Amino acid sequence: MSSLPYSSWPLILLLALWCMVARESNGASNNVKVGSISKVEDAENFHIYYGQTFKVIKNAIDGKSYLLIQNTSRMAVRTKYCTSRIKSYVIPLLNYSLDTQSSQGGVPVSFFELLGLLGSLKGITSDAVASPCLLKLCEAGEVVKIDKGEQQGQVLSQFAAHFISDTDQPQTCNFANFFPLSEGTPLQRAEWIKFLGAFTNLETKANQVYDAVKASYTCLSQMAANKTKSFKPIVAWMGYDQNGYMWSFTKDSHKLKFVEDAGGENIDKSINKVSYNVSDPDDLEALHAILCTVDAVIDETLSSDPQNYTQTTFLGNINVDDNSCFAFLANQSIWRYDKRVRNGTTLGKKVLKHCLFYVDLR
């Protein structure tokens, strides 16, 4: 997919949209201002444009333009778009819902949490999330779990916006595609907090969060690059499918790039077999042989009970009785994708062996 801002929509159509919006906003109060301006610097699949009483997010994921209209403007009550190319939303959002069913569902949760907006979250599609704050809101009944069924669409339509990452599902007028996983590097994905910040007039805070993450990432990657050791720690980034008894090593470019930027080395590229079935003796032996060569493991196995996902759980999933050959166990270098390790403590931003760090916004 091209990263050019107008690649999926001719410039003339964008200009036409701006003209339509300008006509609608003519005569609006002069004291209605957009607020802080957010510039997308690293991400490639969305861009933000500003008017006096509105914003336009060009989303390259679905080819749509999201017209965000300030609720204090006259345009807010007079303008509504829901076409194959344009959707409109009145902002700042007072209530919204999230698709937390997919593997990327935790990303918008964390972004809204960092923006201080969980109080406006009113619905989720799955409670299999790692955020303690969100789980408490669910227990208190302040956030509703919306189960799949005939009534789901009707329930979701009640929210000002429903953020999704499954672009193949049927979408109504209030659906917005939030898709950081389309980006190829960790920082590009992290910058999608600005996408959500635009919906809530919190660009300044979103910029501050992203700038802090980028500064930390850049600083630590430079530290890793300056290390003079003759070898780098070998890292296995992997996950387990409990239904298929299958372990898989990641091939995602942003994860491989992350390990490299951290001063680590991904498992040998000559290992072209990606998945290993632990119920197959040959596959299991091959998996154990690989794991005996690595210094650290990042385990992104999804768990319905992440608080109780322990080292024992991990060892059971790799079907290990004798763990004496695994260096990463001796070094206690098992990292959970939800930032928890075997004793349940939170990792956050941390340095592993002074070079491997994990910056994740879940």
C-alpha positions in Angstrom: 0.0 0.0 0.0 1.4 3.4 -0.9 2.3 5.8 1.9 1.5 8.9 -0.1 -1.3 11.0 1.6 -3.5 11.2 -1.5 -2.6 7.9 -3.1 -6.0 6.4 -2.4 -8.0 9.5 -3.1 -7.4 12.2 -5.8 -6.4 15.6 -4.5 -9.3 17.2 -6.3 -11.8 15.2 -4.2 -10.1 16.2 -1.0 -10.3 19.8 -2.1 -14.0 19.4 -2.9 -14.6 18.0 0.6 -12.9 21.0 2.1 -15.1 23.3 0.0 -18.3 21.6 1.2 -17.2 21.8 4.8 -16.3 25.5 4.4 -19.8 26.2 3.1 -21.4 24.4 6.0 -19.3 26.2 8.5 -19.9 29.7 7.0 -21.2 32.0 9.7 -20.0 29.9 12.6 -18.9 31.7 15.7 -15.4 33.1 15.5 -14.5 31.8 18.9 -14.8 28.2 17.8 -11.3 26.9 17.3 -9.9 23.4 16.6 -7.2 23.6 19.3 -3.8 22.1 19.2 -2.5 20.8 15.8 -1.1 17.3 15.6 1.3 16.4 12.8 1.9 12.8 11.8 5.6 12.4 11.4 6.3 8.6 11.2 3.1 6.7 10.6 2.3 6.2 6.9 -1.4 5.1 6.9 -3.2 8.1 8.3 -2.9 11.9 8.0 -4.7 14.8 9.8 -5.8 18.0 8.2 -7.3 21.0 10.0 -9.9 23.7 9.3 -11.3 26.3 11.7 -14.1 24.2 13.2 -13.3 20.7 11.9 -10.6 18.2 11.2 -10.2 15.6 8.5 -8.4 12.3 9.1 -7.5 10.6 5.8 -7.4 6.9 6.7 -5.4 4.9 4.1 -6.6 1.6 5.6 -10.2 1.9 4.4 -9.7 4.8 1.9 -12.2 6.9 3.8 -12.0 10.5 5.1 -13.2 11.0 8.6 -14.7 14.5 9.1 -14.5 15.4 12.8 -16.8 18.4 13.5 -16.5 20.4 16.7 -19.7 20.1 18.8 -19.7 23.9 19.4 -19.9 24.7 15.7 -23.1 25.2 13.7 -21.9 22.6 11.3 -22.3 19.9 14.0 -26.1 20.0 13.8 -26.3 20.7 10.1 -23.8 18.3 8.6 -23.8 14.5 8.5 -21.8 12.3 6.1 -22.0 8.6 5.7 -20.9 7.6 2.2 -18.5 5.2 0.7 -15.8 7.8 0.9 -16.7 10.1 3.8 -17.9 9.6 7.4 -18.5 12.4 9.9 -18.3 12.4 13.7 -19.2 15.1 16.3 -16.3 15.7 18.6 -15.0 15.5 21.3 -16.5 12.0 21.7 -18.6 11.7 24.8 -19.1 8.0 24.5 -17.5 5.3 22.4 -17.0 1.6 22.1 -14.0 -0.6 21.2 -13.7 -3.9 19.3 -11.5 -5.8 21.8 -12.2 -9.2 20.2 -9.2 -9.1 17.9 -5.6 -9.6 18.8 -5.0 -5.8 18.5 -7.9 -4.9 20.8 -5.6 -4.0 23.7 -3.9 -1.3 21.7 -6.8 1.3 21.6 -7.5 0.4 25.3 -4.0 1.5 26.3 -4.1 4.6 24.1 -7.3 5.8 25.6 -6.0 4.9 29.0 -2.9 7.0 28.4 -5.1 9.9 27.3 -7.2 9.6 30.4 -10.4 8.7 28.5 -11.5 5.4 29.9 -14.4 7.2 31.6 -15.9 7.8 28.2 -15.6 4.1 27.1 -19.0 2.5 27.4 -18.8 -0.7 25.4 -16.3 -3.5 24.5 -16.8 -6.7 22.5 -14.6 -8.9 24.7 -13.4 -8.6 28.3 -10.2 -10.6 27.5 -8.1 -7.5 28.1 -5.1 -6.9 30.3 -6.0 -3.5 31.6 -6.9 -3.7 35.4 -8.7 -0.3 35.1 -10.9 -1.4 32.3 -11.7 -4.7 34.0 -12.8 -2.8 37.2 -15.1 -0.6 35.1 -16.6 -3.7 33.6 -17.2 -5.2 37.0 -18.8 -2.0 38.1 -21.2 -2.0 35.2 -19.8 1.2 33.8 -18.6 -0.6 30.6 -20.9 -3.0 28.9 -19.7 -6.2 27.2 -21.4 -6.4 23.8 -21.8 -10.0 22.8 -22.1 -11.1 19.1 -25.7 -11.7 18.0 -28.6 -10.1 16.1 -28.7 -7.2 18.5 -25.0 -6.3 18.4 -25.3 -3.8 15.5 -28.2 -2.1 17.2 -26.3 -1.7 20.5 -23.2 -0.5 18.7 -25.1 2.2 16.8 -25.9 3.9 20.1 -22.3 5.0 20.5 -20.8 8.2 19.0 -18.0 6.0 17.5 -17.0 2.3 17.5 -13.3 1.7 16.9 -12.5 -1.5 15.0 -9.4 -3.3 13.6 -11.2 -5.9 11.6 -11.7 -4.1 8.3 -13.6 -7.1 6.7 -16.6 -6.9 9.0 -19.8 -5.0 8.0 -19.6 -1.4 9.1 -22.2 1.2 10.0 -21.8 5.0 10.0 -20.2 5.2 13.4 -17.5 2.6 12.7 -13.9 3.9 12.5 -11.0 1.8 11.4 -8.2 2.0 13.9 -5.4 -0.2 12.4 -1.9 0.4 13.8 -0.8 -3.1 12.8 -0.7 -1.9 9.2 2.5 0.0 10.0 5.9 -1.6 9.6 7.9 -0.2 12.5 7.2 0.1 16.3 7.2 3.9 16.3 4.9 4.1 13.4 2.4 2.0 15.3 2.8 4.0 18.5 2.0 7.2 16.6 -1.6 6.1 16.1 -2.3 7.5 19.5 -2.6 10.8 17.6 -5.4 9.2 15.5 -7.4 8.7 18.7 -6.4 12.0 20.2 -7.9 13.9 17.2 -11.3 12.4 18.1 -11.2 13.8 21.6 -9.4 17.2 21.1 -6.5 15.8 23.1 -3.8 16.3 20.5 -1.5 18.0 22.9 -1.5 15.1 25.3 -1.2 12.6 22.4 1.8 14.4 21.1 3.4 14.4 24.6 2.9 10.7 25.0 4.2 9.9 21.5 7.2 12.3 21.9 8.1 10.6 25.2 7.9 7.1 23.7 9.9 8.1 20.7 12.6 9.8 22.8 12.9 6.7 25.0 12.9 4.4 22.0 15.6 6.4 20.2 17.7 6.8 23.3 17.7 3.1 24.1 18.3 2.0 20.5 21.3 4.3 20.4 22.6 2.8 23.6 22.1 -0.7 22.1 23.9 0.4 18.9 26.9 1.7 20.9 27.4 -1.6 22.7 30.8 -3.2 21.8 30.2 -6.8 22.8 31.2 -9.3 20.1 27.8 -11.0 20.1 24.2 -10.0 20.6 21.6 -11.9 22.6 19.4 -14.2 20.5 15.7 -13.5 20.9 12.8 -15.8 20.0 9.5 -13.8 19.6 6.8 -16.5 19.6 3.2 -17.3 20.5 1.2 -20.4 21.2 -2.2 -21.4 19.7 -3.8 -23.5 22.4 -6.4 -24.9 20.1 -4.0 -26.2 17.5 -1.1 -27.0 20.0 1.1 -24.9 17.7 4.0 -22.6 18.6 4.9 -20.0 15.9 7.9 -17.7 15.6 7.0 -14.2 14.5 7.6 -13.0 11.0 6.1 -9.5 11.7 8.5 -6.9 10.4 7.8 -4.4 13.2 8.7 -7.0 15.9 11.8 -8.2 14.1 12.8 -4.5 13.7 12.1 -3.9 17.4 14.5 -6.7 18.4 17.2 -5.4 16.1 16.8 -1.8 17.4 17.1 -3.1 20.9 20.5 -4.6 20.2 19.2 -8.2 20.0 19.4 -10.7 17.2 16.4 -12.6 15.9 16.6 -16.4 15.6 18.6 -17.6 12.6 16.9 -16.7 9.3 18.0 -20.1 8.0 15.3 -21.6 10.3 12.6 -21.3 7.6 10.0 -23.4 9.5 7.8 -21.0 11.4 5.3 -23.3 13.2 5.8 -26.3 15.4 3.1 -28.7 16.7 4.0 -29.8 20.2 1.9 -32.9 19.8 4.3 -34.1 17.0 7.4 -35.6 18.5 9.7 -34.5 15.7 8.3 -30.9 15.8 8.7 -30.8 19.5 12.3 -31.9 19.4 13.1 -29.3 16.7 11.4 -26.6 18.8 13.4 -27.6 21.9 16.6 -27.5 19.9 15.9 -24.0 18.7 14.9 -22.7 22.2 18.2 -24.1 23.6 20.1 -21.6 21.5 18.2 -18.5 22.5 19.0 -16.0 25.3 15.5 -14.4 25.6 11.9 -15.3 24.8 9.1 -12.8 24.2 5.9 -14.8 24.6 2.9 -13.2 23.1 0.5 -16.1 23.7 -3.0 -14.8 24.3 -4.4 -15.8 27.7 -8.0 -15.3 29.1 -6.3 -15.0 32.5 -3.1 -13.0 32.0 -2.5 -12.5 35.7 -2.1 -16.2 36.2 0.0 -16.9 33.1 3.1 -18.1 34.9 6.4 -19.7 34.0 4.8 -23.1 34.8 2.1 -22.3 32.1 4.8 -21.5 29.6 6.8 -24.7 30.3 3.6 -26.7 30.0 2.9 -25.2 26.6 6.3 -26.1 25.3 6.0 -29.5 26.9 9.2 -29.4 28.9 10.1 -31.6 31.9 13.9 -30.9 32.0 14.6 -27.3 31.5 18.3 -27.4 32.2 19.4 -26.5 28.6 17.4 -23.3 28.4 19.6 -20.3 29.0 16.6 -17.9 29.0 15.2 -19.7 32.0 18.4 -19.4 33.9 18.5 -15.7 33.1 14.8 -15.3 33.9 14.5 -13.7 30.4 10.9 -14.7 29.6 8.9 -11.6 28.6 5.1 -11.6 28.3 3.5 -9.6 25.5 1.1 -8.0 28.0 4.2 -6.8 30.0 3.9 -9.3 32.8 6.5 -11.9 33.8 6.2 -15.0 35.9 5.7 -13.3 39.2 3.0 -11.0 37.9 5.0 -7.8 38.1 4.6 -5.1 35.5 7.6 -4.5 33.2 6.8 -1.2 31.5 10.0 0.2 29.9 12.9 -1.8 30.9 16.3 -2.9 29.7 17.1 -6.6 29.3 20.9 -7.4 29.4 21.4 -3.7 29.0 20.2 -3.8 25.4 16.9 -5.5 24.8 14.0 -3.3 25.8 10.2 -3.6 25.3 8.1 -0.5 24.7 4.4 -1.4 24.2 1.4 0.7 24.8 -1.1 -1.9 25.8 
